Structure formats: structure tokens, C-alpha cells
Amino acid sequence: MSTRKINDQLDLMKGSLDLLVLQTLAAGRAHGHAIACSIERRSDEVLQVGHGSLYPALQRMLKLGLITAEDGISENNRKARFYRLTSKGRKHLFAEASKWQKFSDAIARILAPVVGESS
């Protein structure tokens, strides 16, 4: 991987990974690798999800009751653990997505040029 590509990728802010995982699982059950690939693909490869971050996040969300897990077989015929959003997780997703949207809107307002203000 080139240095430029590494520099172009953004580390996920603490807490945002949980939000992205929950949003991914809102579409239906998925195993860990599929979750990571979905986040990477939907962010146009800007966000990279390492297994060292993803699996502890999944375990944390399991303990909180935001997701459930069941063993199954992946699309390439391998054993995999599939995760699914719970109703508690769906409520948490809605609340956190609302907070994130407010935060994102505030940052966008600050970054937007102000008419008539000189630097």
C-alpha cells in the first residue's frame, strides 16, 4: 500500500465505529468481514476497518445488547459468526445518528466560508 493511500485513509473516531456497524447491520445480518467491507465500500475506501478495532467493538455491542450473534456458514462456505441488530440496537442507532448529524452540521457550518468576513 502506498504512503499516499495510507495518508488518505482516515482513522475512525472512537464511537463512530459502533455507529457505522449498527447502520450496516440495519440492512440485515452480516459477519465481521462483510461488515468491514461494507463500511469500506460505502465510504469509497476512505474509512478502513481493522479487525483489531472491529471485533472488540462487536463484543462490546454484544455485551450491551445492541446486537446478537449466531454461528453460520459464509458465502464462501466457511464457518462465520453472523451479527444482527436488536430493537435496543435500532433505538441506539437512531439516537446516535441524530447526535452525529447535529455534530456534522455544526462542523459544516464552521467550515463554510462566511460572506463578508476577512481572514
VMD Tcl script that builds the backbone (N, CA, C; Angstrom):
set m [mol new atoms 357]
animate dup $m
set s [atomselect $m all]
$s set {name element resname resid chain x y z} {
  {N N MET 1 A 0.854 -1.171 0.000}
  {CA C MET 1 A 0.000 0.000 0.000}
  {C C MET 1 A 0.901 1.236 0.000}
  {N N SER 2 A 0.614 2.184 -0.848}
  {CA C SER 2 A 1.437 3.381 -0.959}
  {C C SER 2 A 1.243 4.294 0.251}
  {N N THR 3 A 2.259 5.127 0.491}
  {CA C THR 3 A 2.179 6.088 1.600}
  {C C THR 3 A 1.016 7.040 1.391}
  {N N ARG 4 A 0.802 7.455 0.141}
  {CA C ARG 4 A -0.310 8.361 -0.154}
  {C C ARG 4 A -1.641 7.718 0.220}
  {N N LYS 5 A -1.829 6.455 -0.139}
  {CA C LYS 5 A -3.081 5.773 0.174}
  {C C LYS 5 A -3.268 5.683 1.686}
  {N N ILE 6 A -2.205 5.372 2.399}
  {CA C ILE 6 A -2.290 5.293 3.860}
  {C C ILE 6 A -2.669 6.654 4.432}
  {N N ASN 7 A -2.055 7.718 3.935}
  {CA C ASN 7 A -2.346 9.060 4.437}
  {C C ASN 7 A -3.755 9.507 4.084}
  {N N ASP 8 A -4.310 9.006 2.976}
  {CA C ASP 8 A -5.654 9.389 2.561}
  {C C ASP 8 A -6.741 8.691 3.387}
  {N N GLN 9 A -6.395 7.591 4.036}
  {CA C GLN 9 A -7.380 6.863 4.828}
  {C C GLN 9 A -7.521 7.530 6.188}
  {N N LEU 10 A -8.734 7.556 6.689}
  {CA C LEU 10 A -8.993 8.195 7.977}
  {C C LEU 10 A -9.212 7.145 9.048}
  {N N ASP 11 A -8.633 7.369 10.217}
  {CA C ASP 11 A -8.921 6.507 11.355}
  {C C ASP 11 A -10.316 6.850 11.846}
  {N N LEU 12 A -11.034 5.840 12.264}
  {CA C LEU 12 A -12.379 6.065 12.774}
  {C C LEU 12 A -12.311 6.650 14.172}
  {N N MET 13 A -13.061 7.711 14.390}
  {CA C MET 13 A -13.124 8.312 15.717}
  {C C MET 13 A -13.801 7.339 16.673}
  {N N LYS 14 A -13.362 7.357 17.911}
  {CA C LYS 14 A -13.945 6.473 18.907}
  {C C LYS 14 A -15.452 6.703 18.971}
  {N N GLY 15 A -16.201 5.641 18.956}
  {CA C GLY 15 A -17.654 5.744 18.991}
  {C C GLY 15 A -18.283 5.750 17.617}
  {N N SER 16 A -17.564 6.261 16.631}
  {CA C SER 16 A -18.154 6.288 15.286}
  {C C SER 16 A -18.176 4.895 14.675}
  {N N LEU 17 A -17.231 4.035 15.060}
  {CA C LEU 17 A -17.230 2.671 14.529}
  {C C LEU 17 A -18.510 1.948 14.936}
  {N N ASP 18 A -18.918 2.097 16.183}
  {CA C ASP 18 A -20.161 1.458 16.642}
  {C C ASP 18 A -21.339 1.922 15.796}
  {N N LEU 19 A -21.412 3.212 15.553}
  {CA C LEU 19 A -22.492 3.777 14.746}
  {C C LEU 19 A -22.492 3.185 13.339}
  {N N LEU 20 A -21.317 3.082 12.724}
  {CA C LEU 20 A -21.216 2.549 11.367}
  {C C LEU 20 A -21.572 1.064 11.321}
  {N N VAL 21 A -21.173 0.323 12.335}
  {CA C VAL 21 A -21.521 -1.102 12.404}
  {C C VAL 21 A -23.032 -1.266 12.556}
  {N N LEU 22 A -23.626 -0.495 13.460}
  {CA C LEU 22 A -25.077 -0.585 13.662}
  {C C LEU 22 A -25.822 -0.216 12.384}
  {N N GLN 23 A -25.368 0.816 11.694}
  {CA C GLN 23 A -26.011 1.219 10.437}
  {C C GLN 23 A -25.885 0.107 9.392}
  {N N THR 24 A -24.742 -0.525 9.335}
  {CA C THR 24 A -24.535 -1.628 8.399}
  {C C THR 24 A -25.478 -2.782 8.714}
  {N N LEU 25 A -25.624 -3.096 9.999}
  {CA C LEU 25 A -26.491 -4.203 10.399}
  {C C LEU 25 A -27.975 -3.864 10.280}
  {N N ALA 26 A -28.310 -2.589 10.135}
  {CA C ALA 26 A -29.716 -2.208 9.946}
  {C C ALA 26 A -30.256 -2.797 8.644}
  {N N ALA 27 A -29.363 -3.081 7.702}
  {CA C ALA 27 A -29.776 -3.673 6.423}
  {C C ALA 27 A -29.982 -5.185 6.533}
  {N N GLY 28 A -29.520 -5.794 7.623}
  {CA C GLY 28 A -29.672 -7.241 7.799}
  {C C GLY 28 A -28.426 -7.840 8.417}
  {N N ARG 29 A -28.486 -9.107 8.729}
  {CA C ARG 29 A -27.372 -9.768 9.412}
  {C C ARG 29 A -26.146 -9.838 8.509}
  {N N ALA 30 A -24.976 -9.852 9.155}
  {CA C ALA 30 A -23.722 -9.921 8.404}
  {C C ALA 30 A -22.624 -10.435 9.325}
  {N N HIS 31 A -21.611 -11.044 8.731}
  {CA C HIS 31 A -20.448 -11.472 9.510}
  {C C HIS 31 A -19.425 -10.340 9.522}
  {N N GLY 32 A -18.439 -10.455 10.394}
  {CA C GLY 32 A -17.491 -9.377 10.616}
  {C C GLY 32 A -16.796 -8.871 9.364}
  {N N HIS 33 A -16.283 -9.785 8.556}
  {CA C HIS 33 A -15.571 -9.364 7.349}
  {C C HIS 33 A -16.505 -8.599 6.405}
  {N N ALA 34 A -17.737 -9.055 6.286}
  {CA C ALA 34 A -18.708 -8.365 5.422}
  {C C ALA 34 A -19.035 -6.974 5.956}
  {N N ILE 35 A -19.097 -6.834 7.278}
  {CA C ILE 35 A -19.350 -5.526 7.889}
  {C C ILE 35 A -18.221 -4.574 7.525}
  {N N ALA 36 A -16.976 -5.026 7.725}
  {CA C ALA 36 A -15.809 -4.185 7.417}
  {C C ALA 36 A -15.796 -3.798 5.941}
  {N N CYS 37 A -16.033 -4.759 5.065}
  {CA C CYS 37 A -16.026 -4.482 3.622}
  {C C CYS 37 A -17.131 -3.502 3.236}
  {N N SER 38 A -18.288 -3.625 3.840}
  {CA C SER 38 A -19.399 -2.724 3.539}
  {C C SER 38 A -19.062 -1.286 3.932}
  {N N ILE 39 A -18.494 -1.108 5.122}
  {CA C ILE 39 A -18.120 0.237 5.574}
  {C C ILE 39 A -17.064 0.825 4.644}
  {N N GLU 40 A -16.084 0.023 4.294}
  {CA C GLU 40 A -15.024 0.500 3.398}
  {C C GLU 40 A -15.590 0.862 2.030}
  {N N ARG 41 A -16.420 -0.001 1.483}
  {CA C ARG 41 A -17.004 0.233 0.148}
  {C C ARG 41 A -17.913 1.462 0.151}
  {N N ARG 42 A -18.775 1.577 1.160}
  {CA C ARG 42 A -19.723 2.700 1.210}
  {C C ARG 42 A -19.038 4.033 1.468}
  {N N SER 43 A -17.817 4.007 2.016}
  {CA C SER 43 A -17.068 5.250 2.242}
  {C C SER 43 A -16.107 5.527 1.086}
  {N N ASP 44 A -16.256 4.811 -0.008}
  {CA C ASP 44 A -15.332 4.925 -1.148}
  {C C ASP 44 A -13.896 4.663 -0.720}
  {N N GLU 45 A -13.721 3.685 0.169}
  {CA C GLU 45 A -12.414 3.230 0.656}
  {C C GLU 45 A -11.687 4.272 1.511}
  {N N VAL 46 A -12.374 5.326 1.926}
  {CA C VAL 46 A -11.755 6.333 2.790}
  {C C VAL 46 A -11.599 5.774 4.200}
  {N N LEU 47 A -12.617 5.085 4.682}
  {CA C LEU 47 A -12.579 4.501 6.021}
  {C C LEU 47 A -12.131 3.050 5.913}
  {N N GLN 48 A -11.121 2.694 6.668}
  {CA C GLN 48 A -10.605 1.328 6.707}
  {C C GLN 48 A -10.870 0.763 8.096}
  {N N VAL 49 A -11.488 -0.389 8.150}
  {CA C VAL 49 A -11.852 -1.004 9.423}
  {C C VAL 49 A -10.937 -2.192 9.678}
  {N N GLY 50 A -10.062 -2.047 10.658}
  {CA C GLY 50 A -9.168 -3.137 11.025}
  {C C GLY 50 A -9.863 -4.130 11.938}
  {N N HIS 51 A -9.471 -5.389 11.817}
  {CA C HIS 51 A -10.079 -6.424 12.665}
  {C C HIS 51 A -9.761 -6.172 14.134}
  {N N GLY 52 A -8.626 -5.533 14.410}
  {CA C GLY 52 A -8.261 -5.207 15.789}
  {C C GLY 52 A -9.179 -4.180 16.421}
  {N N SER 53 A -9.911 -3.452 15.605}
  {CA C SER 53 A -10.903 -2.496 16.105}
  {C C SER 53 A -12.308 -3.070 16.020}
  {N N LEU 54 A -12.582 -3.770 14.926}
  {CA C LEU 54 A -13.941 -4.254 14.669}
  {C C LEU 54 A -14.398 -5.287 15.696}
  {N N TYR 55 A -13.597 -6.317 15.928}
  {CA C TYR 55 A -14.077 -7.403 16.783}
  {C C TYR 55 A -14.246 -6.995 18.252}
  {N N PRO 56 A -13.374 -6.169 18.811}
  {CA C PRO 56 A -13.666 -5.664 20.166}
  {C C PRO 56 A -14.944 -4.821 20.200}
  {N N ALA 57 A -15.194 -4.053 19.136}
  {CA C ALA 57 A -16.428 -3.252 19.065}
  {C C ALA 57 A -17.645 -4.172 19.024}
  {N N LEU 58 A -17.564 -5.231 18.236}
  {CA C LEU 58 A -18.682 -6.182 18.158}
  {C C LEU 58 A -18.925 -6.834 19.523}
  {N N GLN 59 A -17.852 -7.213 20.223}
  {CA C GLN 59 A -18.002 -7.816 21.551}
  {C C GLN 59 A -18.629 -6.829 22.537}
  {N N ARG 60 A -18.209 -5.572 22.460}
  {CA C ARG 60 A -18.772 -4.532 23.335}
  {C C ARG 60 A -20.264 -4.366 23.062}
  {N N MET 61 A -20.651 -4.332 21.792}
  {CA C MET 61 A -22.059 -4.157 21.439}
  {C C MET 61 A -22.890 -5.388 21.808}
  {N N LEU 62 A -22.285 -6.574 21.747}
  {CA C LEU 62 A -22.980 -7.783 22.203}
  {C C LEU 62 A -23.291 -7.676 23.698}
  {N N LYS 63 A -22.296 -7.265 24.485}
  {CA C LYS 63 A -22.474 -7.130 25.937}
  {C C LYS 63 A -23.534 -6.096 26.284}
  {N N LEU 64 A -23.643 -5.050 25.457}
  {CA C LEU 64 A -24.641 -4.004 25.696}
  {C C LEU 64 A -26.031 -4.385 25.186}
  {N N GLY 65 A -26.130 -5.503 24.491}
  {CA C GLY 65 A -27.422 -5.934 23.958}
  {C C GLY 65 A -27.863 -5.180 22.713}
  {N N LEU 66 A -26.915 -4.520 22.046}
  {CA C LEU 66 A -27.258 -3.779 20.834}
  {C C LEU 66 A -27.324 -4.688 19.611}
  {N N ILE 67 A -26.602 -5.807 19.686}
  {CA C ILE 67 A -26.600 -6.791 18.608}
  {C C ILE 67 A -26.653 -8.187 19.212}
  {N N THR 68 A -27.003 -9.155 18.391}
  {CA C THR 68 A -26.933 -10.561 18.771}
  {C C THR 68 A -26.017 -11.253 17.768}
  {N N ALA 69 A -25.607 -12.477 18.096}
  {CA C ALA 69 A -24.723 -13.222 17.202}
  {C C ALA 69 A -25.177 -14.668 17.112}
  {N N GLU 70 A -24.966 -15.236 15.941}
  {CA C GLU 70 A -25.243 -16.660 15.737}
  {C C GLU 70 A -24.225 -17.204 14.746}
  {N N ASP 71 A -23.862 -18.454 14.935}
  {CA C ASP 71 A -22.901 -19.084 14.033}
  {C C ASP 71 A -23.612 -19.551 12.772}
  {N N GLY 72 A -22.877 -19.510 11.674}
  {CA C GLY 72 A -23.428 -19.932 10.398}
  {C C GLY 72 A -22.313 -20.187 9.404}
  {N N ILE 73 A -22.692 -20.286 8.140}
  {CA C ILE 73 A -21.743 -20.526 7.062}
  {C C ILE 73 A -21.750 -19.317 6.136}
  {N N SER 74 A -20.557 -18.804 5.843}
  {CA C SER 74 A -20.440 -17.626 4.983}
  {C C SER 74 A -20.676 -17.994 3.520}
  {N N GLU 75 A -20.702 -16.961 2.665}
  {CA C GLU 75 A -20.940 -17.165 1.234}
  {C C GLU 75 A -19.828 -17.977 0.575}
  {N N ASN 76 A -18.639 -18.044 1.197}
  {CA C ASN 76 A -17.566 -18.870 0.641}
  {C C ASN 76 A -17.428 -20.200 1.392}
  {N N ASN 77 A -18.527 -20.621 2.030}
  {CA C ASN 77 A -18.648 -21.929 2.673}
  {C C ASN 77 A -17.703 -22.123 3.867}
  {N N ARG 78 A -17.478 -21.062 4.627}
  {CA C ARG 78 A -16.659 -21.137 5.835}
  {C C ARG 78 A -17.506 -20.806 7.049}
  {N N LYS 79 A -17.094 -21.347 8.195}
  {CA C LYS 79 A -17.780 -21.007 9.439}
  {C C LYS 79 A -17.606 -19.516 9.702}
  {N N ALA 80 A -18.676 -18.890 10.129}
  {CA C ALA 80 A -18.630 -17.452 10.424}
  {C C ALA 80 A -19.645 -17.136 11.510}
  {N N ARG 81 A -19.404 -16.052 12.190}
  {CA C ARG 81 A -20.349 -15.558 13.195}
  {C C ARG 81 A -21.101 -14.401 12.563}
  {N N PHE 82 A -22.419 -14.523 12.556}
  {CA C PHE 82 A -23.272 -13.501 11.954}
  {C C PHE 82 A -23.893 -12.652 13.054}
  {N N TYR 83 A -23.889 -11.347 12.831}
  {CA C TYR 83 A -24.399 -10.383 13.801}
  {C C TYR 83 A -25.681 -9.778 13.269}
  {N N ARG 84 A -26.585 -9.472 14.197}
  {CA C ARG 84 A -27.879 -8.902 13.855}
  {C C ARG 84 A -28.215 -7.801 14.850}
  {N N LEU 85 A -28.839 -6.755 14.369}
  {CA C LEU 85 A -29.261 -5.629 15.198}
  {C C LEU 85 A -30.460 -6.036 16.062}
  {N N THR 86 A -30.458 -5.640 17.337}
  {CA C THR 86 A -31.612 -5.872 18.208}
  {C C THR 86 A -32.491 -4.618 18.193}
  {N N SER 87 A -33.664 -4.694 18.798}
  {CA C SER 87 A -34.514 -3.497 18.870}
  {C C SER 87 A -33.829 -2.418 19.716}
  {N N LYS 88 A -33.117 -2.825 20.756}
  {CA C LYS 88 A -32.347 -1.873 21.560}
  {C C LYS 88 A -31.263 -1.223 20.699}
  {N N GLY 89 A -30.631 -2.023 19.852}
  {CA C GLY 89 A -29.603 -1.506 18.948}
  {C C GLY 89 A -30.175 -0.536 17.929}
  {N N ARG 90 A -31.382 -0.827 17.445}
  {CA C ARG 90 A -32.036 0.065 16.471}
  {C C ARG 90 A -32.338 1.421 17.127}
  {N N LYS 91 A -32.818 1.406 18.373}
  {CA C LYS 91 A -33.087 2.657 19.102}
  {C C LYS 91 A -31.796 3.425 19.338}
  {N N HIS 92 A -30.742 2.700 19.701}
  {CA C HIS 92 A -29.446 3.327 19.942}
  {C C HIS 92 A -28.907 3.941 18.636}
  {N N LEU 93 A -29.062 3.236 17.548}
  {CA C LEU 93 A -28.636 3.740 16.236}
  {C C LEU 93 A -29.342 5.041 15.915}
  {N N PHE 94 A -30.642 5.090 16.103}
  {CA C PHE 94 A -31.408 6.296 15.802}
  {C C PHE 94 A -30.920 7.472 16.653}
  {N N ALA 95 A -30.737 7.235 17.948}
  {CA C ALA 95 A -30.304 8.304 18.862}
  {C C ALA 95 A -28.900 8.796 18.504}
  {N N GLU 96 A -27.988 7.876 18.264}
  {CA C GLU 96 A -26.610 8.250 17.962}
  {C C GLU 96 A -26.484 8.890 16.585}
  {N N ALA 97 A -27.269 8.421 15.610}
  {CA C ALA 97 A -27.232 9.016 14.269}
  {C C ALA 97 A -27.725 10.462 14.327}
  {N N SER 98 A -28.730 10.711 15.155}
  {CA C SER 98 A -29.236 12.087 15.319}
  {C C SER 98 A -28.163 12.988 15.915}
  {N N LYS 99 A -27.458 12.503 16.936}
  {CA C LYS 99 A -26.378 13.280 17.554}
  {C C LYS 99 A -25.265 13.537 16.539}
  {N N TRP 100 A -24.906 12.494 15.785}
  {CA C TRP 100 A -23.833 12.626 14.804}
  {C C TRP 100 A -24.220 13.634 13.725}
  {N N GLN 101 A -25.477 13.627 13.298}
  {CA C GLN 101 A -25.921 14.567 12.272}
  {C C GLN 101 A -25.830 16.006 12.774}
  {N N LYS 102 A -26.238 16.238 14.021}
  {CA C LYS 102 A -26.123 17.582 14.601}
  {C C LYS 102 A -24.666 18.020 14.660}
  {N N PHE 103 A -23.791 17.125 15.077}
  {CA C PHE 103 A -22.364 17.410 15.159}
  {C C PHE 103 A -21.802 17.717 13.775}
  {N N SER 104 A -22.136 16.893 12.804}
  {CA C SER 104 A -21.661 17.063 11.426}
  {C C SER 104 A -22.145 18.385 10.836}
  {N N ASP 105 A -23.410 18.725 11.075}
  {CA C ASP 105 A -23.961 20.002 10.588}
  {C C ASP 105 A -23.221 21.188 11.212}
  {N N ALA 106 A -22.910 21.092 12.497}
  {CA C ALA 106 A -22.199 22.168 13.179}
  {C C ALA 106 A -20.800 22.351 12.590}
  {N N ILE 107 A -20.099 21.267 12.350}
  {CA C ILE 107 A -18.765 21.344 11.745}
  {C C ILE 107 A -18.859 21.951 10.351}
  {N N ALA 108 A -19.850 21.537 9.571}
  {CA C ALA 108 A -20.026 22.066 8.215}
  {C C ALA 108 A -20.267 23.578 8.249}
  {N N ARG 109 A -21.055 24.036 9.216}
  {CA C ARG 109 A -21.310 25.483 9.328}
  {C C ARG 109 A -20.021 26.238 9.633}
  {N N ILE 110 A -19.190 25.678 10.488}
  {CA C ILE 110 A -17.941 26.339 10.853}
  {C C ILE 110 A -16.966 26.350 9.672}
  {N N LEU 111 A -16.935 25.274 8.907}
  {CA C LEU 111 A -16.013 25.189 7.776}
  {C C LEU 111 A -16.465 26.001 6.563}
  {N N ALA 112 A -17.733 26.336 6.490}
  {CA C ALA 112 A -18.248 27.096 5.345}
  {C C ALA 112 A -17.714 28.518 5.405}
  {N N PRO 113 A -17.350 29.065 4.248}
  {CA C PRO 113 A -16.873 30.458 4.233}
  {C C PRO 113 A -17.983 31.410 4.668}
  {N N VAL 114 A -17.597 32.415 5.421}
  {CA C VAL 114 A -18.550 33.411 5.893}
  {C C VAL 114 A -18.442 34.617 4.961}
  {N N VAL 115 A -19.566 35.009 4.400}
  {CA C VAL 115 A -19.592 36.157 3.487}
  {C C VAL 115 A -19.294 37.421 4.274}
  {N N GLY 116 A -18.342 38.201 3.771}
  {CA C GLY 116 A -18.035 39.474 4.403}
  {C C GLY 116 A -17.023 39.397 5.526}
  {N N GLU 117 A -16.607 38.215 5.925}
  {CA C GLU 117 A -15.631 38.087 6.993}
  {C C GLU 117 A -14.251 37.923 6.360}
  {N N SER 118 A -13.301 38.744 6.782}
  {CA C SER 118 A -11.946 38.649 6.227}
  {C C SER 118 A -11.091 37.771 7.131}
  {N N SER 119 A -10.066 37.170 6.517}
  {CA C SER 119 A -9.212 36.281 7.289}
  {C C SER 119 A -8.176 37.013 8.069}
}
mol reanalyze $m
mol bondsrecalc $m
mol representation Tube
mol addrep $m
